[in-house]
Amino acid sequence: MVSMEHTQRPVLDPSTLERLASETGGADVVRQIVGLYLDEMPGRLAALTLGVDGGRENLHRVAHSLRSSSALLGVRALEGLCGGLESEAKDASTHDVDEMVAGVHACADVSARALHEWLARLG
């Protein structure tokens, strides 16, 4: 089951994106990175769903990858959910893993909207 500690994080931490912009040369670079993240999201979510049936090791790998990229961009709630899935995927029941993956999918939708809003504010 999804631990509440993973879901009580903010959806997005804009200060992480602002820091990334200052470290990488500006908003255009971050806009490209966020665009790539959003473009790859459907494939990663599909891989998570396939990982439920296709082997827990693959599920663990995809959850780790999505957690890491979410952390880089300050997508905190998704980072937490993926971290929970990553740590529990190998030992959790199929029902619990299904619930965790469903939670990641729902959070990814909310996170994508938050990122699009942040990009719109950039201009």
N, C-alpha and C positions, 0 to 999 in steps of 0.2 A: 504494500500500500504506500502511496505517496506520503512522505513525512511532511508535516506542516512546516517544519523548519526550512524546507526548500521552497515553499510557496509564499512565504511572508516577506519576500524580498521585493524591492521596487521592480517594475517591469524594465525600466531603462534608467541608467545613470548617465545623464548627459555630460557630466564632468569627465567621464572616461573618454567620450568622443572628442571633447574639447582638448583634452590632454593629448590624445592621439593626433589631432590636427596640428597642435603646436610642435609635436615631435617629428611629424612626417612631412611638413612643408605646407600645410594649409588644408582648407576645407575641401578643395578639389580632390586631393588624395583620399581623404576620408570618405567623400561622396563615392568614389570608385570602390573603395574597400567595402562600404556598406552595400553598394549595388551588387557586388560579387556575392556577398553573404546572402543577400535576399534572393539572388538568382539561384544560388546553390541550395537554398532551404527546401524546396519541394523534393529534390532528389535525396537529401539527407533524411527527411521525414519518411519518404518511401522506403529508404534503406532500414530505418528503425522498424517500420511495420514488417518488412520482410525478415528482419533479424529475430522477431518473436518466433517465427517458425523455422528460420534458417540457421539457427545456432546462436547460443548465448554469447559466444566469443565475438561474433560479428556485431551483435547488439551492443556489447560492451565497447567495441572499437568505435562504432558510429556515435554512441552516446558521448564517449570521450572527445571525439573530434568536434562535435557540436557544442559541448561544454566549453572547450578551449576557445573556439572562435567566438562564442557568445561572451565569454569573459573578456576577450580582447576589445570588444565593442561596448562593454558595459550593459549587456542584455542580462541583467542580474537574475530575474525570476527564471528564465529559461536555463541559464547557467546552473542555478540551484537544482532545478528539476532533472536536468541531464546528469548532474553530479550524483544525485540520488539514484537515478537509473543505472548509471555506470557502476556504482558501488553495490547495488542490490541485484543487478541483472543475473548474475551467475547463480545465486542461491534462492531467489524469489520464486514463488509459484507462478505458473503460467497466467493465472487470473490476475495476480498482483502486477506482473510485467505488463499485461494488456492495459491495466488501469494507468500504470506509469506512462506508457507510450501514448495513451489517449490524452493524459495531462500535458505531455510535451507538445503534442499536436495543437491542443487548445491554446497553450501558452505561446507557441510559435506564431499563431495567428495574431494574438494581441501584441506580441513583440514586433512583428512586421509592421503593424499599423503604427506603433509608437516610433519606429525607425523612419517610416515614411513621413510622419508628422514632423519629426526632427529635421529631416532633409528639406521639407517644405519651408521650415523656418529659416534654414540656411540661405534660401533664395536661389 
